[in-house]
Structures are given as C-alpha cells and as structure tokens.
Amino acid sequence: MKLAVLGAGVVGVTTAYELAQDGHSVTVFERRQTAAEEASFSPGGLLAPEWTAACAALEWERVNERQQSWWSKLLGHRSPFNPNPGPALLAMACHSLERLSQLSEHLMPSFGEQQGLMTVWRDPSVHPVAARLQSILADYGCKSLLTDAEHARNLEAALNPDITLAGSLVVPETWSANCRQFVLQLKAHAQHAGCRFRFATEVLGIQHIPGQRGIRVLSTQQDASIEPFDGVVLCAGEATRGLLKPYGLDLSMETRVAHAVSGLIREPLDAPSATIHDLQQGITIARTGQWVRAVGPALRASRLPRAGAAFKPLYESLSDWFPGALRTGVSGAVQEWSGTVTTTPDALPLLGPSGVPDVWINAGHGMHGWLLACGCAKVLANQLSGRPPEVDITAFQAQRSLPAIA
Ligand SMILES: Cc1cc2nc3c(=O)[nH]c(=O)nc-3n(C[C@H](O)[C@H](O)[C@H](O)COP(=O)(O)OP(=O)(O)OC[C@H]3O[C@@H](n4cnc5c(N)ncnc54)[C@H](O)[C@@H]3O)c2cc1C
C-alpha cells in the first residue's frame, strides 16, 4: 500500500520503519526540519515497563476510589468504570521493550543501559503509597526492594547526606536510553528501506478523494498535496485530534506540558548512578553519560506556572538530592526544555483504525511514548498487513475515545 505517516517523532518514525519493512511505500510528513524535534527531543529516557504500569494502576485506583464513593453517595450503588489500564500497559510496554532491543541489537549495537530505578521520599506518610506500589509490582512479577534511608544511602552513594530521607523503593530491572539518538538512527534506516521524509511540511488537513478510493494530505507544500495515498497514519501528537475533527470525531485527548533541565555533570562522584524518582514531587533525575537530567511531571495547561518558574523545582530537586552534580555558570552547560505530550483519560494510547475509512491512529502516549513506541508501531504494522497483533489491543482501540461515533 501507499501510506502517509503524519509526524516524525518517535511514534511516527518507528511506525514508518515498521511499515517500510513490510514492503509498503511510505511517506512521512513533518513540519519541523528533522525528526524528534518536539516531545521526542529530550524525554527522561526511562524504560521501565512494570514501574510505569504500576504507577498507572495506582493512579487508576485513586481516581476510581474517589469516583466510586462519589457515585455511591449520589446513586446508592457502584457504577462501572474503565478497567484498570495497568495490565494492558504492561503487556504493550514489555512487547515494546523487546522490539526496541531487537532493533537496537540489529541496527545500533551498544544502545541503552540497565540503570535501575530508586524511588525516594522525605515524608514517612508516603510509606503506604510505596508499599502499594511494591505489591502491584509483585503482582506483575517484578522484583523490588522497600528499604530504609540508611540502606538507600549505601546503594546510592551520591545522595545528599544532609537531606531527610524517609524511605526508598528500588526496582533494579529498568533501562535508560536516548530517545532522540534512536529516532535519528532509525530514520536513516527507514530511508535506506525506501521511506521518504518530507520535512518542513506542515499538514493542514486530510481529504478523501470524492468518488474514488484515496486520501490527499493537504500541506504547506503544494506539490506534496497532490499525491493520493491508500491510507494515512496519524502520529502527529496534539495535531492528531484536529485532523479528525472535520470528520465529526472528537478524540478524548488532553495536551500537557512537561519540563526538563539537563546539564553537564560537574563531578561524576556527586551524580546518581541509578535513575532517581522523587515520589512526592513526581520529579525524575537520570544520568546519561556525561549528562544529568531532571524531568518534572506532565502538567495541565491550566496548572502551568508562569514562564521560568516551571524550571525552579527541577533545579531545587537536583541540588537537594545531588548537590554539586550539575555544572552551572558555564555557557551552554545547562539546557532548559519543555515538551508537549498528549494523554488519554485512561493513560493508554489510541492505536488502530480511527473510525474514518483508511485513517489509522498511533497517538496519545502521554509520558510513556518512548517506552511504548516500538511496540505500538509493530502492532499497527501487523494490523495494516492483516497479521494478528502480538498483544491484546482491545484496551487501545481508538473507538473508546470517540464519543461522537459511540
Ligand atoms: C520532559 C519529558 C520527559 C519524558 N520522559 C519520558 C520517559 O522517560 N519515558 C517515556 O517513555 N516517555 C517520556 N516522555 C514522553 C515521550 O517523550 C512522548 O510520549 C513521545 O515523545 C511522544 O512521541 P510522538 O512521536 O507521539 O510525539 P512528538 O515527538 O511530539 O512527534 C509528533 C510530531 O508531529 C509533528 N507534527 C505535529 N503536527 C504536525 C502537522 N500539522 N504537520 C506535520 N507535522 C506535525 C511534530 O512536529 C512532531 O515532530 C517524556 C516527555 C517529556 C515532555
């Protein structure tokens, strides 16, 4: 088939690569000058399937509990809610990590490393949350260790000795790898496999050709708008929703913004060896080579602090947990970066047919796009080629997010 992929972030590039491997003729449309210039530019790099799924399950339990009690009071009975997204997320994340390691082994050896994750908290009232996370992790067959402050300090020698530390949950089997580097290398392999990339080409809309099969991708480049495609895959982040609106479909997707501060390490002995996650603040500190990076949680637009203030908690967290790790005061040594991610109400991406003929979706990965991209791309390519998916994708179907056609 002749296919158009809209968007060249990690989701679009992995999708294009898999489709090209299946022998499709693929053209990628991207408004930026190259791939991975938006959300995929500088993610935290964390690849932790069980941890990610456990956090989603915990969040679901909290929300469900609140809603259940509200509904129970109001209606006097329990109301059905969306199923727990944890198991579906875990299955896709494991599939994705497997595909990522196959690709990197084959295409880019010595990519990524096992780092381990250490979750930390300062307030003892957080213990029950950590204990619940550990029990979900155990249900998922993942080893973890709930430990006291002294043991945590022994494991992570660079932790600030003066900071109050109430406890720690260690998950040894997590990985970390550079998303942008992967995307740029995979893009080159996709090109080698015949995939065309049209950069600096903003998509304005998609249009079915009246009276015949075929879709045109209307864009800022006149010549690119003429060619008809047999199918279109939407991987354009927040723009995905707008592209389906003319068809009367309004996806339940929300745009959020996450901030990151990355800087050169001043003294390696002062920097973390594992990925550190502050459970109370939702800030993750990770080390990649000579760099240390602090990443904040994804915030709703209505909760965004004023310009500049968003980075303050990240600097504070870095200097609180690892004083002296970040080299400051040298021009270019520190980068501040904000990325826009799209999330769905149940934290699972939208994957598969959109409801519009020959239009497919792979979007809404929230803060897990790096982890999920390779698996989602492979599943979508299988669907498009009529092969059964390797994981159950019922929970990912786009229809669940389309009240207009429900
Ligand atoms: C600070 C931060 C930290 C993160 N940490 C992690 C992590 O540790 N682990 C993890 O798994 N995930 C993480 N994420 C999430 C991850 O980065 C995203 O889920 C992922 O990058 C989404 O990929 P994408 O391809 O869907 O989006 P993008 O990378 O944004 O790609 C969408 C592309 O579509 C293009 N586009 C949009 N509209 C148009 C149009 N009209 N025409 C043409 N092109 C268009 C954009 O230019 C863009 O290149 C993090 C995100 C942020 C912001």
The ligand as an SDF file (V2000), in Angstrom:
LIG
                    3D

 53 58  0  0  0  0  0  0  0  0999 V2000
   10.0110   16.1990   29.6970 C   0  0  0  0  0  0  0  0  0  0  0  0
    9.5350   14.8770   29.1560 C   0  0  0  0  0  0  0  0  0  0  0  0
   10.0680   13.6840   29.6740 C   0  0  0  0  0  0  0  0  0  0  0  0
    9.6390   12.4340   29.1970 C   0  0  0  0  0  0  0  0  0  0  0  0
   10.1910   11.2910   29.6890 N   0  0  0  0  0  0  0  0  0  0  0  0
    9.8090   10.0850   29.1840 C   0  0  0  0  0  0  0  0  0  0  0  0
   10.4070    8.8760   29.6380 C   0  0  0  0  0  0  0  0  0  0  0  0
   11.2780    8.8760   30.4970 O   0  0  0  0  0  0  0  0  0  0  0  0
    9.9650    7.6830   29.1090 N   0  0  0  0  0  0  0  0  0  0  0  0
    8.9770    7.6530   28.1510 C   0  0  0  0  0  0  0  0  0  0  0  0
    8.6150    6.5540   27.7080 O   0  0  0  0  0  0  0  0  0  0  0  0
    8.4280    8.7980   27.6770 N   0  0  0  0  0  0  0  0  0  0  0  0
    8.7970   10.0050   28.1700 C   0  0  0  0  0  0  0  0  0  0  0  0
    8.2070   11.1620   27.7310 N   0  0  0  0  0  0  0  0  0  0  0  0
    7.1090   11.0520   26.7620 C   0  0  0  0  0  0  0  0  0  0  0  0
    7.6280   10.9040   25.3320 C   0  0  0  0  0  0  0  0  0  0  0  0
    8.6120   11.8630   25.0870 O   0  0  0  0  0  0  0  0  0  0  0  0
    6.4500   11.1250   24.3680 C   0  0  0  0  0  0  0  0  0  0  0  0
    5.3800   10.2690   24.7240 O   0  0  0  0  0  0  0  0  0  0  0  0
    6.8520   10.8070   22.9420 C   0  0  0  0  0  0  0  0  0  0  0  0
    7.9720   11.5660   22.5650 O   0  0  0  0  0  0  0  0  0  0  0  0
    5.6860   11.0850   22.0120 C   0  0  0  0  0  0  0  0  0  0  0  0
    6.1280   10.8620   20.7000 O   0  0  0  0  0  0  0  0  0  0  0  0
    5.2850   11.3540   19.4770 P   0  0  0  0  0  0  0  0  0  0  0  0
    6.0080   10.9130   18.2660 O   0  0  0  0  0  0  0  0  0  0  0  0
    3.8590   10.9620   19.6420 O   0  0  0  0  0  0  0  0  0  0  0  0
    5.2580   12.9430   19.6270 O   0  0  0  0  0  0  0  0  0  0  0  0
    6.2800   14.0280   19.0500 P   0  0  0  0  0  0  0  0  0  0  0  0
    7.6690   13.6550   19.2980 O   0  0  0  0  0  0  0  0  0  0  0  0
    5.7880   15.3480   19.5500 O   0  0  0  0  0  0  0  0  0  0  0  0
    6.0340   13.9030   17.4950 O   0  0  0  0  0  0  0  0  0  0  0  0
    4.9150   14.4470   16.8380 C   0  0  0  0  0  0  0  0  0  0  0  0
    5.4570   15.0600   15.5720 C   0  0  0  0  0  0  0  0  0  0  0  0
    4.3750   15.5020   14.7680 O   0  0  0  0  0  0  0  0  0  0  0  0
    4.7560   16.6970   14.1620 C   0  0  0  0  0  0  0  0  0  0  0  0
    3.5590   17.4200   13.7770 N   0  0  0  0  0  0  0  0  0  0  0  0
    2.5740   17.8610   14.6010 C   0  0  0  0  0  0  0  0  0  0  0  0
    1.6310   18.4890   13.8790 N   0  0  0  0  0  0  0  0  0  0  0  0
    2.0210   18.4160   12.5900 C   0  0  0  0  0  0  0  0  0  0  0  0
    1.4440   18.8950   11.3570 C   0  0  0  0  0  0  0  0  0  0  0  0
    0.2700   19.5510   11.3230 N   0  0  0  0  0  0  0  0  0  0  0  0
    2.1280   18.6630   10.2260 N   0  0  0  0  0  0  0  0  0  0  0  0
    3.3110   17.9990   10.2210 C   0  0  0  0  0  0  0  0  0  0  0  0
    3.9050   17.5480   11.3520 N   0  0  0  0  0  0  0  0  0  0  0  0
    3.2440   17.7470   12.5130 C   0  0  0  0  0  0  0  0  0  0  0  0
    5.5460   17.4250   15.2320 C   0  0  0  0  0  0  0  0  0  0  0  0
    6.3950   18.4150   14.6730 O   0  0  0  0  0  0  0  0  0  0  0  0
    6.3120   16.2840   15.8750 C   0  0  0  0  0  0  0  0  0  0  0  0
    7.5870   16.1010   15.3040 O   0  0  0  0  0  0  0  0  0  0  0  0
    8.6380   12.3990   28.1870 C   0  0  0  0  0  0  0  0  0  0  0  0
    8.1120   13.5930   27.6620 C   0  0  0  0  0  0  0  0  0  0  0  0
    8.5590   14.8060   28.1380 C   0  0  0  0  0  0  0  0  0  0  0  0
    7.9720   16.0800   27.5560 C   0  0  0  0  0  0  0  0  0  0  0  0
  1  2  1  0
  2  3  1  0
  2 52  2  0
  3  4  2  0
  4  5  1  0
  4 50  1  0
  5  6  2  0
  6  7  1  0
  6 13  1  0
  7  8  2  0
  7  9  1  0
  9 10  1  0
 10 11  2  0
 10 12  1  0
 12 13  2  0
 13 14  1  0
 14 15  1  0
 14 50  1  0
 15 16  1  0
 16 17  1  0
 16 18  1  0
 18 19  1  0
 18 20  1  0
 20 21  1  0
 20 22  1  0
 22 23  1  0
 23 24  1  0
 24 25  2  0
 24 26  1  0
 24 27  1  0
 27 28  1  0
 28 29  2  0
 28 30  1  0
 28 31  1  0
 31 32  1  0
 32 33  1  0
 33 34  1  0
 33 48  1  0
 34 35  1  0
 35 36  1  0
 35 46  1  0
 36 37  1  0
 36 45  1  0
 37 38  2  0
 38 39  1  0
 39 40  1  0
 39 45  2  0
 40 41  1  0
 40 42  2  0
 42 43  1  0
 43 44  2  0
 44 45  1  0
 46 47  1  0
 46 48  1  0
 48 49  1  0
 50 51  2  0
 51 52  1  0
 52 53  1  0
M  END
$$$$
